[in-house]
C-alpha cells in the first residue's frame, strides 16, 4: 500500500493571541512590553545591589542573584518573539529556531524550579540550624546547589528537545501557543505521541512535584521551629524572611503545575493566558517581592541611590 504523500514542515506559525482583534493585541503588546522592560530593569538592579553591597554576600542573596540571571535569560528566550507575534498574528519561526527557543525555555525554567528548592533549603537551615548555618551553607555548598540546578535544567532540555524534534512534522504547522512549548508541538507531529506524552508527564512530575514536596517539607519544619520561638519579634522576623520566597513559590508552581501536570492538554486560550503568568509576571514578581519585602535589600538600594545623589 503506498504511503501518504506528506509535505515536510519547514517552519511553524504561532497562533498566539490571533483570536483577539488588532486593538486588544496592541494593548497586550504595550502591557507585556512594559512588564518585560520592568523585569529586565528590576533584575539588573537586584544584581547590581547584591554585587556592590558586601553585607548581601550571603547564601540567600547568592541564590537570589543566580535566580535573577536565570529569570532574565528565561524572559529573553520567550517574550521578544511573543511581542512580535502580537504585532504579526501569523508570526513564523523556523524549526531550528523553535528547537533553540524550547531548549532555552526548558533549561532556565527547570533551573528556576530547583533554584527555588535550594532557596527553601537555605531558609530551612537558617531558621532550624542557625548555629551551624555558616558551616552547612558554605561557599562550596551554594555553588554545588546552583550548579546542580543548572545541570538538571540542561539535561532535561536536551532530553525533551531531542524527543520532540525526533518526530516527523508534516501537514499542519500552526502552534496553538505564543512560543514553542512541548505539548503544542507534539500535537503537530505525524506520529503516535502516546509514549512521548507519558514521558513528558513523568518528567514534569519529577521537575515540579519533587521540588514542591521538598519545599513543603522544609516549610513544615520551618513553621514548627518558628512556633517554638519564645520571642514574638523573633517569630515575626522569621516569618517575614520566608514570606517572599513562599509567595514566589506558590505563584510559580501553581501556574506551571496546572499546565504541565494535566494528562491531556487542550492548548486552549485559558492555557495560554495562564502561561503568561509564569513567562511574563513571575519573572517580574521575583525581584519586586524580594526587594519590597526585604529590609536589607531596600536599605542597600537606598544607600546606593543616596551615594549616587550625593556624588
Phi, psi and omega per residue, in radians:
X1 nan 2.232 -3.109
X2 -1.178 2.512 3.136
X3 -1.350 2.561 3.112
X4 -1.037 2.524 -3.115
X5 -1.582 1.596 3.138
X6 -1.639 2.552 3.043
X7 -1.668 2.184 -3.123
X8 -1.152 2.432 3.136
X9 -1.370 2.316 3.121
X10 -1.851 -0.323 3.101
X11 -2.678 2.796 3.086
X12 -1.948 2.751 3.090
X13 -2.153 2.237 3.112
X14 -1.356 2.200 3.017
X15 -1.295 -0.640 3.042
X16 0.929 -2.220 -3.131
X17 -1.956 0.637 -3.103
X18 -1.164 -0.249 3.086
X19 -1.129 -0.427 3.135
X20 -1.488 2.752 3.072
X21 -1.328 3.138 -3.066
X22 -1.105 -0.786 -3.092
X23 -1.126 -0.828 3.079
X24 -1.044 -0.642 3.128
X25 -1.170 -0.651 3.118
X26 -1.144 -0.704 3.096
X27 -1.105 -0.789 3.106
X28 -1.069 -0.687 3.127
X29 -1.037 -0.831 -3.127
X30 -1.113 -0.785 -3.125
X31 -1.085 -0.850 -3.112
X32 -1.167 -0.615 3.110
X33 -1.131 -0.759 3.113
X34 -1.090 -0.784 3.127
X35 -1.105 -0.670 3.129
X36 -1.117 -0.818 3.137
X37 -1.136 -0.669 3.091
X38 -1.131 -0.673 3.112
X39 -1.087 -0.835 3.136
X40 -1.080 -0.783 -3.099
X41 -1.170 -0.790 -3.084
X42 -1.187 -0.674 3.081
X43 -1.165 -0.656 3.089
X44 -1.124 -0.678 3.119
X45 -1.154 -0.791 3.119
X46 -1.013 -0.817 -3.130
X47 -1.087 -0.749 -3.128
X48 -1.122 -0.799 -3.128
X49 -1.087 -0.767 -3.127
X50 -1.157 -0.717 -3.125
X51 -1.169 -0.670 -3.054
X52 -1.462 -0.360 -3.086
X53 -1.818 1.955 -3.091
X54 -1.177 -0.392 3.108
X55 -1.192 -0.325 -3.136
X56 -1.702 0.151 3.113
X57 -1.484 1.154 -3.133
X58 -2.180 2.887 3.136
X59 -0.940 -0.731 -3.103
X60 -1.017 -0.804 -3.095
X61 -1.406 -0.397 3.007
X62 -1.094 -0.832 3.125
X63 -1.149 -0.642 3.120
X64 -1.125 -0.698 3.126
X65 -1.180 -0.694 3.096
X66 -1.139 -0.694 3.108
X67 -1.121 -0.669 3.124
X68 -1.109 -0.726 3.105
X69 -1.107 -0.800 -3.120
X70 -1.118 -0.752 3.135
X71 -1.128 -0.653 3.115
X72 -1.107 -0.820 3.110
X73 -1.103 -0.644 3.132
X74 -1.062 -0.807 -3.126
X75 -1.226 -0.637 3.133
X76 -1.101 -0.575 -3.139
X77 -1.261 -0.417 -3.014
X78 -1.953 -0.912 -2.876
X79 -1.184 -0.734 -3.135
X80 -0.957 -0.772 3.114
X81 -1.217 -0.572 3.091
X82 -1.115 -0.707 3.099
X83 -1.119 -0.678 3.109
X84 -1.119 -0.686 -3.123
X85 -1.225 -0.423 3.073
X86 -1.239 -0.611 3.125
X87 -1.409 -0.537 -3.140
X88 -2.202 1.705 -3.043
X89 -0.943 -0.568 3.136
X90 -1.747 0.923 -3.093
X91 -1.326 2.154 -3.074
X92 -1.741 2.705 3.077
X93 -2.498 2.363 -3.139
X94 -1.253 2.803 -3.129
X95 -1.080 -0.787 3.088
X96 -1.054 -0.719 3.117
X97 -1.142 -0.653 3.123
X98 -1.131 -0.760 3.112
X99 -1.103 -0.685 3.124
X100 -1.133 -0.770 3.128
X101 -1.094 -0.773 3.129
X102 -1.089 -0.693 3.141
X103 -1.057 -0.873 -3.108
X104 -1.235 -0.632 3.091
X105 -1.032 -0.816 -3.130
X106 -1.229 -0.726 -3.129
X107 -1.011 -0.923 -3.082
X108 -1.321 -0.583 3.122
X109 -1.137 -0.823 3.114
X110 -1.179 -0.679 3.095
X111 -1.013 -0.738 3.129
X112 -1.064 -0.704 3.140
X113 -1.026 -0.800 -3.077
X114 -1.407 -0.430 3.011
X115 -1.159 -0.691 3.079
X116 -1.109 -0.599 3.076
X117 -1.165 -0.749 3.105
X118 -1.091 -0.662 3.103
X119 -1.171 -0.606 3.066
X120 -1.148 -0.698 3.093
X121 -1.138 -0.679 3.096
X122 -1.055 -0.764 3.123
X123 -1.153 -0.651 3.103
X124 -1.060 -0.837 -3.122
X125 -1.142 -0.732 -3.101
X126 -1.081 -0.640 -3.064
X127 -1.648 -0.667 -3.070
X128 -1.573 -0.417 3.111
X129 -2.354 1.026 -3.038
X130 -1.075 -0.594 -3.100
X131 -1.233 -0.452 -3.134
X132 -1.865 0.174 -3.050
X133 -1.018 -0.860 -3.089
X134 -1.147 -0.455 3.123
X135 -1.393 -0.834 -3.111
X136 -1.170 -0.804 -3.085
X137 -1.698 0.949 3.086
X138 -1.275 3.052 -3.109
X139 -1.029 -0.732 -3.113
X140 -1.111 -0.747 3.138
X141 -1.101 -0.759 -3.139
X142 -1.081 -0.772 3.138
X143 -1.129 -0.683 3.130
X144 -1.139 -0.735 3.130
X145 -1.143 -0.764 3.115
X146 -1.155 -0.764 3.122
X147 -1.110 -0.661 3.090
X148 -1.110 -0.677 3.107
X149 -1.105 -0.795 3.114
X150 -1.096 -0.715 -3.108
X151 -1.119 -0.738 3.123
X152 -1.131 -0.731 3.112
X153 -1.089 -0.762 -3.140
X154 -1.138 -0.770 -3.129
X155 -1.128 -0.764 3.123
X156 -1.066 -0.742 -3.132
X157 -1.118 -0.755 -3.133
X158 -1.087 -0.775 -3.124
X159 -1.119 -0.834 -3.066
X160 -1.226 -0.739 3.134
X161 -1.139 -0.735 3.101
X162 -1.080 -0.689 -3.127
X163 -1.169 -0.808 -3.080
X164 -1.180 -0.814 -3.024
X165 -1.557 0.141 2.940
X166 -1.502 -0.180 3.123
X167 -1.474 2.619 3.079
X168 -1.376 2.431 3.069
X169 -2.032 2.181 -3.123
X170 -2.670 2.621 3.132
X171 1.433 -1.948 -3.085
X172 -1.124 2.424 3.141
X173 -2.388 0.276 3.138
X174 -1.634 2.036 3.128
X175 -1.467 2.140 -3.126
X176 -1.394 1.028 -3.099
X177 -2.873 3.118 3.098
X178 -1.898 0.105 2.989
X179 -2.708 2.960 -3.106
X180 -1.355 1.804 3.115
X181 -2.020 2.852 -2.976
X182 -1.106 -1.002 -3.015
X183 -1.174 -0.743 3.063
X184 -1.050 -0.577 3.111
X185 -1.237 -0.736 -3.115
X186 -1.110 -0.513 3.112
X187 -1.103 -0.391 -3.092
X188 -1.616 -0.081 -3.068
X189 -1.278 2.528 3.089
X190 -1.634 1.013 -3.111
X191 -2.822 2.902 3.082
X192 -1.267 2.109 -3.061
X193 -1.837 0.178 -3.072
X194 -0.991 -0.862 -3.110
X195 -1.147 -0.739 -3.110
X196 -1.180 -0.612 3.060
X197 -1.144 -0.677 3.106
X198 -1.137 -0.742 3.113
X199 -1.102 -0.742 3.118
X200 -1.082 -0.716 3.112
X201 -1.121 -0.735 3.134
X202 -1.123 -0.728 3.099
X203 -1.133 -0.688 3.105
X204 -1.092 -0.682 3.091
X205 -1.070 -0.749 -3.139
X206 -1.182 -0.698 -3.058
X207 -1.352 -0.572 -3.076
X208 -1.787 -0.854 -3.052
X209 -1.238 -0.761 -3.134
X210 -1.033 -0.887 3.075
X211 -1.060 -0.688 3.128
X212 -1.069 -0.731 3.127
X213 -1.117 -0.754 -3.141
X214 -1.119 -0.736 3.113
X215 -1.162 -0.694 3.121
X216 -1.065 -0.786 3.112
X217 -1.102 -0.733 3.125
X218 -1.018 -0.754 -3.075
X219 -1.342 -0.453 3.001
X220 -1.085 -0.803 3.133
X221 -1.181 -0.651 3.131
X222 -1.128 -0.869 -3.127
X223 -1.083 -0.704 3.114
X224 -1.052 -0.718 3.130
X225 -1.225 -0.716 -3.126
X226 -1.097 -0.737 -3.113
X227 -1.137 -0.367 3.134
X228 -1.498 -0.145 3.141
X229 -1.195 2.398 -3.120
X230 -1.347 -0.578 -3.069
X231 -1.489 2.223 3.080
X232 -1.154 -0.641 3.115
X233 -1.140 -0.658 3.109
X234 -1.143 -0.716 3.110
X235 -1.123 -0.734 3.141
X236 -1.093 -0.762 -3.130
X237 -1.146 -0.697 -3.132
X238 -1.151 -0.760 3.107
X239 -1.115 -0.697 3.136
X240 -1.110 -0.629 3.139
X241 -1.113 -0.617 -3.072
X242 -1.582 -0.326 -3.015
X243 -1.070 -0.724 -3.112
X244 -1.084 -0.859 -3.123
X245 -1.080 -0.766 -3.091
X246 -1.145 -0.645 3.106
X247 -1.062 -0.836 -3.141
X248 -1.114 -0.718 -3.125
X249 -1.069 -0.805 -3.098
X250 -1.081 -0.811 -3.127
X251 -1.158 -0.814 -3.078
X252 -1.105 -0.955 -3.073
X253 -1.274 -0.539 3.131
X254 -1.072 -0.826 -3.102
X255 -1.272 -0.813 -3.102
X256 -1.152 -0.613 3.116
X257 -1.138 -0.669 3.139
X258 -1.074 -0.634 -3.098
X259 -1.411 -0.827 -2.919
X260 -1.681 -0.230 -3.125
X261 -1.726 0.126 3.034
X262 -1.424 2.344 3.114
X263 -1.004 -0.648 3.139
X264 -2.220 2.421 3.099
X265 -1.933 2.241 3.128
X266 -1.573 -0.129 -3.107
X267 0.921 0.720 -3.081
X268 -1.401 2.990 3.079
X269 -1.070 -0.603 3.109
X270 -1.064 -0.752 3.106
X271 -1.085 -0.697 -3.135
X272 -1.154 -0.694 3.126
X273 -1.165 -0.658 3.080
X274 -1.181 -0.632 3.095
X275 -1.072 -0.543 3.100
X276 -1.036 -0.599 -3.096
X277 -1.070 -0.840 -3.066
X278 -1.575 -0.107 3.059
X279 -1.770 -0.447 -3.080
X280 -2.015 -0.838 -2.998
X281 -1.436 -0.809 -3.091
X282 -1.039 -0.765 3.099
X283 -1.031 -0.508 3.058
X284 -1.419 -0.564 -3.113
X285 -1.089 -0.682 -3.087
X286 -0.971 -1.056 -3.115
X287 -1.156 -0.607 -3.123
X288 -1.148 -0.849 -3.122
X289 -1.118 -0.799 -3.104
X290 -1.174 -0.566 -3.133
X291 -1.407 -0.702 -3.099
X292 -1.290 -0.563 -3.079
X293 -1.690 -0.008 -3.068
X294 -1.996 1.984 -3.073
X295 -1.129 -0.641 -3.110
X296 -1.117 -0.742 3.128
X297 -1.168 -0.757 3.131
X298 -1.075 -0.775 3.141
X299 -1.110 -0.741 3.135
X300 -1.109 -0.717 3.131
X301 -1.148 -0.744 3.123
X302 -1.123 -0.683 3.111
X303 -1.133 -0.724 3.128
X304 -1.123 -0.730 3.111
X305 -1.171 -0.636 3.137
X306 -1.134 -0.755 3.125
X307 -1.126 -0.690 -3.140
X308 -1.160 -0.730 3.130
X309 -1.117 -0.726 -3.126
X310 -1.122 -0.718 3.134
X311 -1.133 nan nan
